[in-house]
Amino acid sequence: MTPFNLQSHLDPLYARFPQAEKKPVIGLTANFATPEATLVEAYYNQVVAAGGTPVIIPPLADKEVIVNTLEQLDGLILTGGADFNPLWSDEQPLPGLHRINARRDLPELLITQLAYDRNIPILGICRGIQALAMTLGGNIVQDIESRTVKHTQDADRNLPTHTVSTVDHSILRRIYGETVYVNSFHHQAVGQTGPRFRVTATAPDGVVEAIESTEHRPIVGVQWHPECLEDEGLKIFQWLTDQARNFHAAKQLHNRLLTLDTHVDTPMFFHQGIHFDQRDERIKVDLQKMTEGRQDAVIMAAYLPQPKMGEQFSQKVAYPVNSQLSTLNFQFSTLNSQLSPFTYANLIFDQIEQIVKTNNRYLSIARTPADLYEDKRKGRRSIMLAIENGLALEHDLANLRHFAQRGIVYMTLCHNGDNDICDSARGCNTHQGITQFGEKVVSEMNRLGIMVDLSHAAEKSFYDAIDISATPIVCSHSNCRALCDHPRNLTDDQLRALARQGGVAQITLYPGFLRKDSKASILDAVAHLEHAISVMGIDHVGIGTDFDGDGGVTGFNHSGEAINFTLHLLRRKYSERDIQKIWGGNWLRVMTNVQKK
C-alpha cells in the first residue's frame, strides 16, 4: 500500500545527487473542451516511457507566452483532436466537415511555425500532421472520399485496423519497416505537403498517412495514433525523445561556445531598406534569425564587385537618415556615378554602425576575440567588419590604414576579376600572381593586424601571399576542389599549405561550390568540412556561409538554422572541443595571432 506520508516519498530523492537524471523536456499541445484544457493520458505516458519529461501546453494564442514556452522545450508533440477551421486554408466548409476546435487553431499554428523557426524536433499526430502541413506550405483535404479503407472506425483506439506502407530511406522505414499496422481516426488529411515535406507513408487507398522533413530536420507527422499502440507506438516517441536529447545537447553547446560565421554579405541588401531587428525574409541574417539559430557573431563584408575592363565601379547604397535605413532622399542613378569604392565601403560601415546603434541593447560591433566573448557574456550578438575586394583601397595604402581604424578584421584581396593587388580565380591571369602593390598591401595588413583573406584568389596569388605574409592566411569562404571542381575551391595542396602556415579554411554554403550535379544540402557542407579536416586536421577549419551572397543550402539556409549544423556534427560524434574549433575557435586563434603583430 502507498504510504500517505510525504516525507517518506521525499527521502529517497533527497538521499542522492543529482536528484533526477536530466531528461529532455517534451511539450504536448492540449485539447480544449469548454471550460477545460485536456489531454489523453496515453500521450504523456508514452513520453515518460520514452525517457522524456512531458509538459502540457495550454491552447493560448498569447505570442509571448508561446515564445517563452518554446525556449524551455527540447521537443514538441502536436496532438490529435477536432478539425481545423477551413478558413485558415482560405476555403469554405464542405458538407462532410465535422466539429472544429477554434480555440486550438491559432495557438497551434503559431506554436508550429515558431517551433519550426527554432529548429525544435517535432512529432505531429493526427491533427498534428495537418498542423504541420497547413503551417509550413502545404494544405489539407477537408473530407476524405475513400471507397476502399474506412478511416473512422468504432474499434478501440489501441487496436490497429489497417496498414500503411512506408517509403525507402525514411525515418519511419528505419523505425517500423515497410508495413505499419495503425489505427487512424480522421476524415481530414494532408493534401499537398508543400516543399518542406515529403510523403513517407500512405494507406492502401492513397491517403497520406505520414510526412517527413525534406530539409534534414527531425520533423515527422503521422496520421494515426501511436500513443494508443503501446510498445509499437512507443517506438516513434523514443525517436522523438532521442532527437530532443540531441537538440538539448546542441543548445547547451551553443550556450557555452562562441559561434562565429566568418563571411556574410547582408550589406548587399541595405539599399532595400532592410530591417535588421525584424525577421526580414529578404535577408538570411538578421537579429531574430541569429537568435533562433543561437548564432553569436557574424563578420559582415563590404562587398565591392570588380568592374570589367573599361567600366567604372557602381553599386547601390542606402544611407542612414533619421536613425533608419532609407533610400528616399537618393537617386541611385545619380549617386552611383559619383561613388568611389572607398566611399562605398565607408557607407556600408556607416550603415552597420547605425544598425548597431539602433539595437545596442542586443547587438554590438566587435573588433577582437575578447570583444566577442564580452558580448556573449552580456547577451549581445556581435558583428565584425570586413572588406571583400581590395578595390576599396583605390591603390592607396593610407586607405588601408583608414579601414584598420574603422575596425575591419580582414580584407579579401580580390573578387571575381583581377585587380591592382592580385589575380582572381575568376580572372585573366593579368599579373601572374600578386603585384608589387599587392606585396605592399599584404605587408601593411600584417603590420596593422588585418587578416589576409585569399578566398577568390588565383592559385598563383594564393601561393605568393603565403610566401609574403608574416602571419597565417585565411580563406573566409572556400570549399574543396577534390569534391567539387570549381576554380573558387581550394586544392588539397592549397589546403595543406594553408595548414602548414597555421591558417584556416572556412567551408561555405554557396551551392555551386558544394556540388555541380544536383541540389546541394547541409550534407554536402558536412562532406566538404570533413574532407578539409582529413587533409588539414581539425585545427584549420571553420564556417563562412556566404549568406546573402547566394550562400545557403537545404538544411542550413539562413542564420536561424545554424544550430542544425551543430546537430549534424553531434550525430557524427564530434566532441565539444572539436565543435568549438569548427564554430570559430580556429579562426579566433588566427585572429589573435594576427592582431598581436
C-alpha positions in Angstrom: 0.0 0.0 0.0 1.2 3.5 -0.8 2.3 5.3 2.4 0.4 8.5 2.9 3.4 10.3 4.3 5.0 13.0 2.1 8.5 12.7 3.8 8.7 9.0 3.0 8.4 9.9 -0.7 10.9 12.8 -0.5 13.6 11.0 1.5 14.8 8.8 -1.4 15.0 11.9 -3.6 17.0 13.9 -1.0 19.4 11.0 -0.4 21.1 11.2 -3.8 22.6 13.8 -6.1 21.7 14.9 -8.6 18.1 14.3 -7.5 17.0 13.4 -11.0 18.6 12.3 -14.3 18.4 15.1 -16.9 15.6 14.1 -19.4 14.6 16.2 -22.5 11.5 18.3 -22.0 8.8 17.5 -24.5 5.8 19.8 -24.9 2.4 18.5 -25.8 -0.3 20.7 -27.2 -3.5 20.4 -25.1 -7.0 19.8 -26.4 -9.8 22.1 -25.4 -13.3 21.2 -24.2 -15.1 24.1 -22.6 -14.1 25.1 -20.0 -11.1 22.8 -19.7 -7.8 22.2 -21.4 -7.4 18.4 -21.6 -5.1 15.7 -22.8 -5.5 12.0 -23.1 -3.1 10.4 -20.6 -1.6 8.0 -23.2 0.3 10.9 -24.7 2.3 11.9 -21.7 2.6 8.3 -20.5 4.4 7.4 -23.8 6.7 10.4 -23.4 7.7 9.2 -19.9 8.1 5.7 -21.2 10.4 7.0 -23.9 12.6 8.8 -21.4 11.2 12.3 -21.7 9.7 14.9 -19.4 6.2 15.8 -20.6 4.9 19.4 -20.3 1.3 20.2 -21.4 1.0 23.4 -23.4 -2.4 25.1 -23.0 -4.2 26.5 -26.1 -3.3 30.1 -25.6 -2.7 32.5 -28.5 -0.5 34.8 -26.4 2.6 35.1 -28.6 5.0 36.0 -25.7 3.8 33.0 -23.7 4.4 30.8 -26.7 7.9 32.1 -27.3 8.8 31.7 -23.7 7.4 28.2 -23.6 9.3 27.1 -26.6 12.5 28.4 -25.2 12.2 25.7 -22.5 11.4 22.8 -24.8 13.7 20.2 -26.3 10.9 18.6 -28.4 7.3 19.2 -29.3 4.3 16.9 -29.9 1.3 18.3 -31.8 -1.5 16.1 -30.6 -4.8 14.9 -32.2 -8.2 16.5 -31.9 -11.0 18.1 -33.8 -10.9 19.6 -37.3 -9.3 22.8 -38.4 -11.5 25.7 -39.5 -11.2 25.7 -43.3 -10.9 29.5 -43.3 -7.3 29.0 -42.3 -6.8 27.5 -45.7 -9.0 30.1 -47.4 -11.7 27.5 -48.0 -15.4 27.2 -47.3 -16.7 24.3 -45.1 -17.6 21.2 -47.1 -20.7 19.2 -46.0 -18.6 16.5 -44.5 -16.8 18.8 -42.1 -17.1 17.7 -38.5 -16.6 19.7 -35.3 -13.9 22.4 -35.4 -12.0 23.4 -32.4 -11.5 27.1 -33.0 -9.9 27.6 -29.5 -6.9 25.4 -30.7 -6.4 26.6 -34.2 -4.5 29.9 -33.9 -2.4 28.8 -30.9 -1.4 25.6 -32.6 -0.5 27.2 -35.9 1.6 29.8 -34.1 3.3 27.1 -32.0 4.1 25.1 -35.1 5.7 28.0 -37.0 7.6 29.3 -34.1 8.9 25.9 -33.1 10.0 25.3 -36.7 11.8 28.6 -36.7 13.7 27.5 -33.6 14.6 24.1 -35.1 12.8 22.2 -32.3 12.2 18.5 -33.1 8.5 17.9 -33.8 6.2 14.9 -33.9 2.7 15.7 -35.3 -0.1 13.2 -34.6 -3.4 13.1 -36.4 -4.5 16.7 -36.2 -0.8 17.4 -35.6 0.3 16.2 -39.1 -2.3 18.5 -40.5 -1.0 21.4 -38.5 2.5 20.8 -39.9 1.2 20.8 -43.5 -1.1 23.9 -43.1 1.5 26.0 -41.3 4.6 25.1 -43.4 3.5 25.4 -47.0 1.0 22.6 -47.6 -2.7 22.1 -47.3 -5.3 19.6 -46.1 -8.2 17.8 -47.6 -11.4 18.6 -45.6 -13.1 15.3 -46.2 -11.5 12.1 -47.5 -13.6 10.4 -50.2 -12.4 6.8 -49.7 -14.1 3.7 -51.1 -11.6 1.1 -50.0 -10.4 2.0 -46.5 -12.5 3.2 -43.6 -10.5 5.8 -41.7 -13.0 6.4 -38.9 -13.7 3.2 -37.0 -15.7 2.3 -34.0 -12.9 0.0 -32.7 -10.9 0.7 -29.6 -8.0 3.0 -30.2 -5.4 0.5 -29.1 -6.5 -1.8 -31.9 -4.8 -1.5 -35.3 -7.4 -1.5 -38.0 -5.5 -1.0 -41.3 -2.0 -0.9 -42.7 0.2 1.8 -44.2 3.2 1.4 -46.4 6.4 3.4 -45.7 8.9 4.6 -48.4 12.6 3.8 -48.7 15.1 6.0 -46.9 12.6 7.4 -44.5 12.7 7.7 -40.7 9.5 5.5 -40.5 11.1 2.8 -42.6 14.0 2.7 -40.2 11.7 2.6 -37.2 8.9 0.2 -38.4 9.9 -1.4 -41.6 7.9 -1.4 -44.8 4.4 -2.1 -43.3 2.9 -0.5 -40.2 -0.3 -1.6 -38.5 -2.1 1.6 -37.5 -5.4 3.0 -36.1 -6.2 6.2 -38.0 -9.3 8.1 -36.9 -9.8 11.0 -39.3 -11.6 12.5 -42.3 -9.4 15.5 -42.7 -6.0 14.6 -44.2 -2.9 16.1 -45.7 -3.5 17.1 -49.3 -0.3 18.8 -50.6 2.8 18.6 -48.4 4.5 21.7 -49.7 8.2 21.9 -50.4 9.3 21.4 -46.8 7.9 17.9 -46.5 7.6 14.7 -48.5 5.1 11.9 -48.1 6.7 8.9 -46.4 3.7 6.6 -45.8 0.3 6.1 -47.4 -2.8 4.0 -46.8 -3.8 1.4 -49.4 -6.3 3.9 -50.8 -3.5 6.5 -51.3 -4.4 8.7 -48.4 -1.3 10.4 -46.9 -0.5 8.8 -43.6 2.9 10.3 -42.8 5.2 13.2 -43.9 8.8 13.9 -43.1 11.1 17.0 -43.5 12.9 17.4 -46.8 15.3 19.8 -45.0 17.2 17.2 -42.9 15.3 18.3 -39.8 13.9 16.0 -37.2 10.2 16.6 -38.0 7.7 13.8 -38.6 3.9 13.8 -38.9 1.7 10.7 -38.7 -2.0 10.4 -39.3 -2.5 7.5 -36.9 -2.5 7.4 -33.0 0.8 5.8 -31.8 0.1 7.0 -28.2 -2.5 4.2 -28.1 -0.5 1.4 -29.6 1.6 0.6 -26.5 5.1 -0.9 -27.4 4.7 -0.4 -31.1 3.6 3.1 -30.7 6.3 3.8 -28.2 9.0 3.5 -30.9 8.2 6.8 -32.5 8.1 8.5 -29.1 11.6 7.1 -28.5 12.7 8.5 -31.8 11.4 12.0 -30.9 13.0 11.8 -27.4 16.3 10.9 -28.9 16.1 13.9 -31.2 15.1 16.1 -28.3 18.1 14.8 -26.3 20.4 15.8 -29.2 18.7 19.2 -29.5 19.2 19.9 -25.8 22.8 19.0 -26.1 23.2 21.3 -29.1 21.5 24.2 -27.2 23.8 23.6 -24.2 26.8 23.7 -26.5 25.7 27.0 -28.1 25.3 28.4 -24.6 28.9 27.5 -23.7 30.7 28.1 -27.0 31.1 31.1 -29.2 29.6 30.5 -32.7 31.1 32.7 -35.5 30.1 32.8 -39.1 33.1 34.4 -40.9 31.5 35.7 -44.1 28.1 37.1 -44.8 27.1 39.7 -47.5 24.0 41.1 -45.8 25.0 44.7 -46.5 24.3 44.0 -50.2 20.6 44.3 -49.2 20.9 47.6 -47.3 19.7 49.6 -50.4 16.3 47.8 -50.0 15.8 49.4 -46.6 16.0 46.1 -44.7 15.0 45.9 -41.0 17.7 44.0 -39.1 15.7 43.8 -35.9 12.8 42.1 -37.6 12.5 38.7 -39.1 13.1 40.1 -42.6 12.5 37.5 -45.3 14.6 39.5 -47.8 17.8 38.6 -45.9 19.3 35.5 -44.4 21.0 37.2 -41.4 19.0 39.3 -39.0 18.8 39.6 -35.3 15.8 37.3 -35.0 17.3 34.6 -37.1 20.7 34.8 -35.3 18.7 34.3 -32.0 16.6 31.4 -33.3 19.8 29.6 -34.6 21.7 30.6 -31.5 24.4 32.2 -33.7 26.6 34.6 -31.6 28.5 36.5 -34.3 29.0 37.2 -38.0 31.6 39.0 -40.0 29.8 41.4 -42.4 31.7 42.2 -45.6 31.5 45.4 -47.5 31.4 43.6 -50.9 32.7 45.5 -53.9 32.1 43.8 -57.3 35.1 44.1 -59.6 34.2 46.2 -62.6 35.0 44.8 -66.0 37.8 46.3 -68.1 36.8 49.9 -69.1 33.9 50.0 -66.8 33.5 52.1 -63.6 32.6 50.9 -60.2 28.9 51.2 -59.5 26.8 50.0 -56.5 23.5 50.8 -54.9 23.5 52.1 -51.4 21.0 53.2 -48.7 22.3 55.9 -46.4 21.1 56.2 -42.8 18.6 59.1 -42.4 17.0 59.9 -39.0 18.4 56.7 -37.4 16.7 54.5 -40.1 18.0 53.0 -43.3 16.2 54.9 -46.0 16.5 55.3 -49.8 14.0 58.1 -50.0 16.5 61.0 -50.4 18.7 59.4 -53.0 18.5 58.8 -56.8 20.7 55.7 -57.4 21.4 56.6 -61.0 23.0 59.9 -59.9 24.6 58.6 -56.8 26.2 55.5 -58.4 28.1 57.6 -60.9 29.7 59.6 -58.1 30.6 56.8 -55.7 34.2 55.6 -55.4 34.9 52.2 -54.0 36.5 53.8 -50.9 33.4 55.9 -50.3 31.0 53.0 -50.9 32.8 50.7 -48.3 32.7 53.5 -45.8 28.9 54.0 -46.4 28.4 50.3 -45.7 30.3 50.6 -42.4 28.2 53.7 -41.5 25.1 51.7 -42.1 26.3 48.8 -39.9 27.1 51.2 -37.2 23.7 52.7 -37.4 22.0 49.3 -37.2 24.1 48.5 -34.1 23.3 51.9 -32.5 19.6 51.3 -33.1 19.7 47.9 -31.5 22.6 48.4 -29.0 20.8 46.5 -26.2 21.1 43.3 -28.3 23.8 44.0 -30.8 27.4 45.2 -30.8 30.4 45.8 -33.1 33.4 43.7 -32.1 37.0 44.2 -33.2 38.8 41.5 -31.3 38.1 38.0 -29.9 37.9 39.5 -26.4 35.1 41.8 -27.7 33.2 38.8 -29.0 33.4 36.9 -25.7 32.4 40.0 -23.7 29.4 40.5 -26.0 28.4 36.8 -25.4 28.6 37.2 -21.6 26.4 40.3 -21.8 23.8 38.5 -24.0 24.5 40.5 -27.2 25.1 39.3 -30.8 28.2 40.6 -32.5 29.1 42.0 -35.9 32.6 42.3 -37.1 33.6 44.3 -40.2 35.5 43.1 -43.3 36.1 44.2 -46.9 35.6 41.9 -49.8 37.8 43.1 -52.6 40.9 45.3 -52.1 39.5 47.6 -54.8 38.2 49.6 -51.8 41.8 50.8 -51.3 41.9 52.7 -54.6 45.6 51.9 -54.8 46.4 53.9 -51.7 47.9 52.3 -48.5 46.6 55.3 -46.5 43.1 54.0 -47.1 44.1 50.6 -45.7 45.2 52.4 -42.5 41.8 54.2 -42.5 39.9 50.9 -42.7 42.1 49.5 -39.9 41.0 52.3 -37.7 37.4 51.6 -38.6 37.9 48.1 -37.2 38.0 45.8 -40.2 39.3 42.3 -39.2 40.1 41.0 -42.7 40.2 42.0 -46.3 39.6 39.7 -49.2 42.4 40.7 -51.6 40.2 40.4 -54.8 36.8 39.3 -56.1 35.7 37.8 -59.4 38.2 39.7 -61.5 41.9 40.7 -61.4 42.6 44.0 -59.6 45.7 46.0 -58.8 46.6 43.7 -55.9 46.4 40.3 -57.4 44.9 37.9 -59.9 41.5 36.3 -59.2 40.4 32.7 -59.5 37.8 34.0 -62.0 40.2 36.4 -63.7 42.6 36.5 -66.7 46.0 36.0 -65.1 46.8 39.6 -65.7 49.7 39.8 -63.3 50.8 36.2 -62.9 50.0 36.4 -59.2 50.4 39.2 -56.7 51.5 42.6 -57.9 54.2 44.8 -56.4 51.5 47.0 -54.9 49.9 43.8 -53.6 53.1 42.8 -51.8 53.0 46.2 -50.0 49.3 45.6 -49.2 49.9 42.2 -47.6 52.9 43.5 -45.6 50.9 46.5 -44.4 48.0 44.3 -43.4 50.4 42.2 -41.4 51.6 45.4 -39.7 48.1 46.7 -39.0 46.8 43.3 -37.6 44.4 42.7 -40.5 43.8 39.1 -41.6 44.8 38.4 -45.2 41.8 36.6 -46.9 42.6 34.6 -50.1 39.1 33.4 -51.0 38.6 34.4 -54.6 42.4 34.5 -55.3 44.0 32.6 -58.2 46.3 29.8 -57.2 49.5 31.8 -58.0 48.2 34.7 -56.0 47.4 32.2 -53.1 51.0 30.8 -53.0 52.5 34.3 -53.5 50.6 35.6 -50.4 51.6 32.5 -48.4 55.2 33.4 -49.1 54.8 37.1 -48.5 52.7 37.1 -45.4 54.4 37.1 -42.0 51.1 35.9 -40.3 48.8 33.0 -41.1 46.5 33.3 -44.1 42.7 32.7 -44.0 40.1 31.7 -46.7 36.9 33.2 -45.2 34.5 31.2 -47.6 36.1 28.5 -49.7 35.4 24.8 -50.3 37.4 21.7 -51.5 38.1 21.2 -55.2 38.6 17.5 -54.7 34.8 17.3 -54.1 33.6 20.0 -56.5 35.9 21.0 -59.3 35.5 24.8 -59.4 38.3 27.4 -59.7 37.0 29.1 -56.5 37.6 26.0 -54.5 40.9 25.0 -52.9 43.0 22.1 -54.0 44.3 19.6 -51.4 47.8 21.1 -51.9 46.5 24.6 -51.1 44.7 23.2 -48.0 48.0 21.6 -46.9 49.9 24.8 -47.5 47.4 26.8 -45.5 47.6 24.4 -42.6 51.4 24.4 -42.6 51.4 28.2 -42.2 48.8 28.0 -39.4 45.9 29.3 -41.4 42.2 28.3 -41.7 39.8 27.4 -44.5 36.1 28.2 -43.8 33.6 26.0 -45.5 31.0 28.0 -47.4 27.4 27.3 -48.4 27.4 28.6 -52.0 25.6 25.6 -53.7 27.8 25.8 -56.9 31.0 25.4 -54.7 29.5 22.3 -53.0 28.3 20.2 -55.9 27.5 20.5 -59.6 25.3 17.6 -60.4 22.2 18.3 -58.2 20.8 20.5 -55.5 23.2 21.0 -52.6 22.2 20.3 -48.9 23.7 20.6 -45.5 25.1 17.1 -46.0 27.3 18.4 -48.8 28.6 21.1 -46.5 29.5 18.5 -43.9 31.2 16.4 -46.6 33.4 19.4 -47.6 34.2 20.1 -43.9 35.2 16.5 -43.3 37.3 16.4 -46.4 39.1 19.6 -45.3 39.6 18.0 -41.8 41.1 14.8 -43.4 43.6 16.9 -45.3 44.4 19.8 -42.9 43.4 18.5 -39.5 40.7 19.7 -37.1 42.7 22.9 -36.1 42.4 24.6 -39.5 38.7 24.5 -40.5 35.6 26.6 -39.8 32.3 28.0 -41.3 31.9 31.1 -43.6 28.4 30.7 -45.0 28.3 33.5 -47.6 24.7 34.1 -46.6 23.1 36.9 -48.6 25.8 36.4 -51.2 23.9 33.5 -52.7 25.1 31.1 -49.9 22.6 28.8 -48.3 21.5 25.2 -48.8 18.7 22.9 -47.8 19.0 22.4 -44.0 21.3 25.4 -43.5 19.7 28.2 -45.5 20.0 31.1 -43.0 21.4 32.0 -39.6 18.2 30.6 -38.0 19.4 27.1 -38.9 22.9 27.4 -37.5 22.1 25.0 -34.7 21.0 22.4 -37.3 24.7 22.3 -38.4 25.7 21.6 -34.8 23.1 18.8 -34.7 24.7 17.1 -37.7 28.2 17.4 -36.1 26.9 15.8 -32.9 25.3 12.9 -34.9 28.8 12.3 -36.3 30.2 12.2 -32.7 32.3 15.3 -32.9 33.5 16.3 -29.4 32.6 19.6 -27.8 36.2 20.7 -28.2 36.2 20.0 -32.0 32.8 21.7 -32.5 34.2 24.7 -30.7 37.1 24.8 -33.1 34.9 24.5 -36.1 32.4 27.2 -34.9 35.1 29.8 -34.7 37.8 28.7 -32.3 40.3 28.1 -35.1 39.6 31.4 -36.8 39.9 33.3 -33.5 43.2 31.7 -32.8 44.5 33.1 -36.1 42.9 36.5 -35.5 44.6 36.7 -32.1 47.9 35.8 -33.7 47.5 38.4 -36.5 46.3 41.2 -34.2 49.3 40.7 -31.9 51.7 41.5 -34.7 
